[in-house]
Amino acid sequence: MYTMKLKHLILLFFFILIYHVKAWSQDNFSVKNIKANQLPQKIKYKGNIKIALQWTDVSGENFFIATETGIYKNKNNDSEEQNAELFAYHYNVRNDTLKQIWKLYDFIKDCPVDIEANFIKNAFKITDLNDDGTAEIWTMYKTACHGDVSPCTMKIIMYQGGQKFAMRGENKVRISEKEYMGGEYKFDAAFLEGDKKFRDFALRLWNDNILQSFE
């Protein structure tokens, strides 16, 4: 009788444990927007912060920062050519040790016409689509050096841990009442070989932000 009760208690404990692990992994992470002065002092970054996020997953405490330099000219250069840079960083804190997991960098250099080098503000996402307890970090941005109405290069970069996933192409520009230019995209090998949930989410994100805005 006591053996049966013990077995039932063990089974009950096991199912409660599985339930809580599953429920924890399926819920959104508790992601907080934070300010520069709330970042650990040892975190280094370049540019102006567009967003800073903090959350905790199975890897420990995490910080994500996306920055832009804005448009600037080369020092000691009288030409009209301009530059702009984008950065994103993922830092992890575990056992009181700060570690940079990855850094993203893209840019437009020596552009004599109009520059676009901007993160898409509504596309910063922290997810756990495959329910493994490790966050997927999504960024999306566009870059261009052009003097006409033409599509920008557009990219979705997602990281899970140290693994990079990339979706690259162009956004879409309306050139007449019924005609558009651009919109093509291509998944890299990591996306193609990875979980279909990642591709589905990336495609929704792409389509939500595909149309060029001239505001």
C-alpha positions as CSV (number, residue, x, y, z in Angstrom):
1,M,0.0,0.0,0.0
2,Y,2.8,2.4,0.9
3,T,4.6,1.4,-2.3
4,M,1.6,2.3,-4.3
5,K,1.2,5.6,-2.6
6,L,4.9,6.4,-3.2
7,K,4.5,5.5,-6.9
8,H,1.5,7.8,-7.2
9,L,3.3,10.6,-5.5
10,I,6.3,10.2,-7.8
11,L,4.1,10.1,-10.8
12,L,2.2,13.2,-9.6
13,F,5.4,15.1,-9.0
14,F,6.7,14.1,-12.4
15,F,3.6,15.3,-14.2
16,I,3.6,18.6,-12.2
17,L,7.2,19.1,-13.1
18,I,6.6,18.4,-16.8
19,Y,3.6,20.7,-16.8
20,H,5.5,23.6,-15.3
21,V,8.5,23.2,-17.5
22,K,6.2,23.2,-20.6
23,A,4.1,26.1,-19.4
24,W,7.2,28.1,-18.6
25,S,8.7,27.5,-22.0
26,Q,5.5,28.3,-23.9
27,D,4.9,31.6,-22.2
28,N,6.5,34.7,-23.5
29,F,9.7,35.6,-21.7
30,S,9.3,38.5,-19.3
31,V,11.1,41.0,-21.5
32,K,11.7,44.5,-20.1
33,N,12.6,47.7,-22.0
34,I,15.5,49.3,-20.1
35,K,17.6,52.5,-20.3
36,A,21.3,52.8,-20.9
37,N,21.9,53.5,-17.2
38,Q,20.3,50.1,-16.3
39,L,22.8,48.1,-18.4
40,P,25.8,46.5,-16.6
41,Q,28.7,48.9,-16.6
42,K,31.0,46.5,-18.5
43,I,28.7,46.4,-21.5
44,K,30.3,48.4,-24.4
45,Y,28.5,49.6,-27.5
46,K,28.9,52.1,-30.3
47,G,26.2,54.4,-31.6
48,N,22.9,55.7,-30.2
49,I,20.7,53.2,-28.5
50,K,17.4,52.5,-30.3
51,I,16.3,49.8,-28.0
52,A,17.7,47.9,-25.0
53,L,16.0,44.8,-23.6
54,Q,16.5,42.5,-20.6
55,W,15.1,39.0,-20.0
56,T,16.0,35.7,-18.3
57,D,15.9,32.3,-20.0
58,V,17.7,29.0,-19.4
59,S,21.0,30.5,-20.3
60,G,20.8,33.1,-17.5
61,E,20.2,36.9,-17.6
62,N,20.3,38.5,-21.1
63,F,20.7,41.9,-22.5
64,F,20.1,43.0,-26.1
65,I,21.0,46.4,-27.5
66,A,20.5,47.8,-31.0
67,T,22.2,51.1,-32.0
68,E,22.5,53.4,-34.9
69,T,25.3,56.0,-35.6
70,G,23.0,58.1,-37.8
71,I,24.4,59.7,-40.9
72,Y,27.9,61.3,-40.6
73,K,30.7,62.5,-42.8
74,N,34.3,61.3,-42.7
75,K,36.5,63.5,-40.6
76,N,39.0,65.7,-42.4
77,N,37.1,65.1,-45.7
78,D,35.5,67.9,-47.7
79,S,33.6,65.6,-50.0
80,E,29.8,65.2,-49.7
81,E,30.1,61.4,-49.2
82,Q,28.4,60.2,-46.0
83,N,28.3,57.1,-43.8
84,A,25.9,55.3,-41.5
85,E,26.4,52.2,-39.3
86,L,24.1,49.8,-37.4
87,F,25.1,47.6,-34.5
88,A,23.3,45.0,-32.3
89,Y,24.7,43.1,-29.3
90,H,23.7,40.2,-27.2
91,Y,25.2,39.9,-23.7
92,N,24.6,37.1,-21.2
93,V,25.2,37.1,-17.5
94,R,25.7,33.8,-15.8
95,N,27.3,33.1,-12.4
96,D,28.2,36.8,-12.2
97,T,30.2,36.5,-15.5
98,L,29.3,38.9,-18.4
99,K,29.9,37.4,-21.9
100,Q,29.2,38.9,-25.3
101,I,27.4,36.2,-27.3
102,W,27.3,37.9,-30.6
103,K,27.6,41.3,-32.4
104,L,25.8,42.4,-35.6
105,Y,27.3,45.1,-37.8
106,D,26.2,46.6,-41.1
107,F,26.8,49.9,-42.8
108,I,26.6,52.2,-45.7
109,K,30.0,53.9,-46.6
110,D,31.0,56.8,-48.8
111,C,27.5,57.5,-50.2
112,P,27.1,60.7,-52.2
113,V,23.3,60.6,-52.3
114,D,20.6,59.6,-49.8
115,I,21.3,57.1,-47.1
116,E,19.0,54.8,-45.2
117,A,20.5,52.6,-42.4
118,N,17.7,52.1,-39.9
119,F,16.3,49.3,-37.7
120,I,12.6,48.7,-38.2
121,K,11.4,49.6,-34.7
122,N,8.3,47.3,-34.6
123,A,10.4,44.2,-35.6
124,F,12.5,43.7,-32.4
125,K,11.1,40.4,-31.0
126,I,12.2,37.9,-28.3
127,T,10.5,34.6,-28.8
128,D,10.7,30.9,-27.9
129,L,9.0,29.4,-30.9
130,N,10.5,25.9,-30.5
131,D,9.8,25.8,-26.8
132,D,13.4,24.9,-25.7
133,G,13.7,27.7,-23.1
134,T,16.4,29.6,-25.1
135,A,15.3,32.9,-26.6
136,E,15.3,33.7,-30.3
137,I,16.3,37.3,-30.8
138,W,14.9,39.0,-33.9
139,T,16.1,42.2,-35.6
140,M,15.1,43.7,-38.9
141,Y,16.6,46.6,-40.7
142,K,17.1,48.3,-44.1
143,T,20.1,49.9,-45.8
144,A,20.4,51.9,-49.0
145,C,22.5,54.5,-50.9
146,H,20.2,55.8,-53.6
147,G,19.1,59.0,-55.2
148,D,15.8,57.8,-56.6
149,V,12.7,55.9,-55.5
150,S,13.9,52.4,-55.4
151,P,13.8,49.5,-52.9
152,C,16.2,49.2,-49.9
153,T,18.1,46.2,-49.0
154,M,16.2,44.6,-46.2
155,K,17.3,41.9,-43.7
156,I,15.9,39.9,-40.9
157,I,18.7,38.6,-38.6
158,M,17.7,36.1,-35.9
159,Y,20.0,34.5,-33.3
160,Q,19.3,31.6,-31.1
161,G,22.2,31.3,-28.7
162,G,25.2,31.8,-31.0
163,Q,23.5,30.5,-34.2
164,K,22.7,33.1,-36.8
165,F,19.7,32.9,-39.2
166,A,19.4,35.4,-42.0
167,M,16.6,36.4,-44.4
168,R,17.8,38.9,-47.1
169,G,16.2,40.7,-49.9
170,E,14.5,44.0,-50.7
171,N,11.5,45.9,-49.4
172,K,8.7,46.9,-51.8
173,V,8.2,50.4,-53.3
174,R,5.1,51.6,-55.1
175,I,6.0,53.1,-58.4
176,S,2.5,53.6,-59.8
177,E,-1.1,53.1,-58.8
178,K,-0.9,49.4,-59.5
179,E,2.8,48.7,-59.9
180,Y,5.4,47.8,-57.2
181,M,9.1,47.2,-57.3
182,G,11.1,44.9,-55.0
183,G,9.9,42.5,-52.3
184,E,12.1,39.5,-53.1
185,Y,13.7,37.6,-50.3
186,K,15.9,34.6,-49.7
187,F,16.4,32.4,-46.6
188,D,20.0,31.3,-45.7
189,A,20.9,27.7,-45.1
190,A,20.3,28.0,-41.3
191,F,16.7,29.1,-41.9
192,L,16.1,26.4,-44.6
193,E,17.5,23.7,-42.5
194,G,16.0,24.9,-39.2
195,D,12.6,24.7,-37.6
196,K,9.7,25.6,-40.0
197,K,8.3,27.8,-37.2
198,F,11.3,30.1,-37.6
199,R,10.7,30.5,-41.3
200,D,6.9,31.1,-40.8
201,F,7.6,33.7,-38.2
202,A,10.2,35.4,-40.4
203,L,7.9,35.5,-43.3
204,R,5.1,37.1,-41.3
205,L,7.6,39.7,-40.0
206,W,8.8,40.4,-43.5
207,N,5.3,40.9,-45.0
208,D,4.3,43.1,-42.1
209,N,7.1,45.5,-42.9
210,I,7.7,45.0,-46.6
211,L,6.2,48.3,-47.9
212,Q,8.6,51.3,-48.0
213,S,7.5,54.3,-46.1
214,F,8.7,57.8,-47.1
215,E,7.5,59.6,-44.0
